[in-house]
Each structure stands twice: as structure tokens, then as C-alpha cells.
Amino acid sequence: MDIETEINDLKRRVGELEGAVNSLNGQFARVHPEIVHFRQEIDHRFSESERMMTRIVSRLDTINTQMWGLRDDLPDLLRRVLRSSKDTDGETTGA
């Protein structure tokens, strides 16, 4: 093979590579906006989920606080109910 044939062969191969790169570049250019839009949508959904999780955690904290308060108040409440029950029973039997 002579040098001129090799140069022409290399030019042809470089041209094929440039065509492939340009084709890929065009495909990436079309896909990139879709990826950006997809990412924005995912970010929005993640923010929504984060807000909902924050609300759920807040509600669970409130329920937890109320349960602990009930645990502390329950013995006194039962005492009052039992006393009032005894007082009511005493009034009905004593009359």
C-alpha cells in the first residue's frame, strides 16, 4: 500500500468517526432536555414526599406525647372513676 492510499483510508475512517460522533451528539442533544425535565419532576416529587413525611413525623410526635401524658394521667383518672363509682353505689344503697 502506498502512503497516499493509507492517508485516504485514514481520512475515510476519521470521516466515519466524525459522522458517528455527530450522530451521538444529536441524540444527546435531544435526550438532554428530557433528562433535565425528568430530574426537575423527580426533585418536585421528592420535595412533596419530604413535606408529607415531615407532617407524618409531626403527627406521630404529637400522638407519642399524648400517649405518654395519658400513661401519666391514667392512674389518677382511674382513682377518680372508682371513687365516683363508690360514692354513687353508696348513695343508691344508703337511700
C-alpha positions in Angstrom: 0.0 0.0 0.0 1.3 3.4 -0.8 1.2 6.4 1.5 -1.5 8.2 -0.4 -3.9 5.3 -0.2 -3.2 5.0 3.6 -3.9 8.7 4.0 -7.2 8.4 2.1 -8.1 5.4 4.1 -7.4 7.3 7.4 -9.4 10.3 6.1 -12.3 8.0 5.3 -12.2 6.3 8.8 -11.9 9.7 10.5 -14.9 10.9 8.5 -16.9 7.8 9.6 -15.9 8.5 13.2 -16.9 12.2 12.9 -20.3 11.1 11.5 -20.8 8.7 14.4 -19.8 11.4 16.9 -22.1 13.9 15.3 -25.0 11.4 15.3 -24.4 10.7 19.0 -24.1 14.4 19.7 -27.5 14.9 18.1 -29.1 12.1 20.1 -27.6 13.5 23.3 -28.9 17.0 22.4 -32.4 15.5 22.1 -32.2 13.4 25.3 -30.7 16.1 27.5 -33.8 18.3 27.9 -35.8 15.2 28.7 -33.3 14.3 31.4 -33.4 17.8 32.8 -37.2 17.8 32.8 -37.2 14.3 34.4 -34.8 15.5 37.1 -37.0 18.5 37.9 -40.0 16.3 38.2 -38.2 13.9 40.5 -37.0 16.8 42.6 -40.5 18.1 42.9 -41.9 14.7 43.8 -39.1 14.2 46.4 -39.9 17.6 47.9 -43.6 16.7 48.1 -42.7 13.4 49.8 -40.4 15.2 52.2 -43.2 17.5 53.2 -45.6 14.6 53.7 -43.0 12.7 55.8 -42.4 15.8 57.9 -46.2 16.1 58.6 -46.4 12.4 59.5 -43.5 12.6 61.8 -45.0 15.6 63.5 -48.3 13.8 64.0 -46.5 10.8 65.4 -44.7 13.0 67.8 -48.0 14.5 68.9 -49.5 11.1 69.4 -46.4 9.9 71.3 -46.6 12.9 73.6 -50.4 12.4 74.2 -49.8 8.7 74.9 -47.1 9.4 77.5 -49.4 12.0 79.0 -52.3 9.5 79.2 -49.9 7.0 80.8 -49.1 9.6 83.5 -52.7 10.6 84.0 -54.4 7.2 83.8 -53.8 6.2 87.5 -55.4 9.4 88.7 -58.3 9.1 86.3 -59.0 5.5 87.4 -58.9 6.6 91.0 -61.5 9.3 90.4 -63.7 6.9 88.5 -63.5 4.3 91.2 -64.2 6.9 93.9 -67.2 8.3 92.0 -68.4 4.7 91.5 -68.2 4.0 95.2 -69.9 7.3 96.0 -72.7 6.5 93.6 -73.1 3.0 94.9 -73.2 4.3 98.5 -75.9 6.8 97.7 -78.1 4.2 95.9 -77.7 1.6 98.7 -78.0 4.1 101.5 -81.3 5.6 100.5 
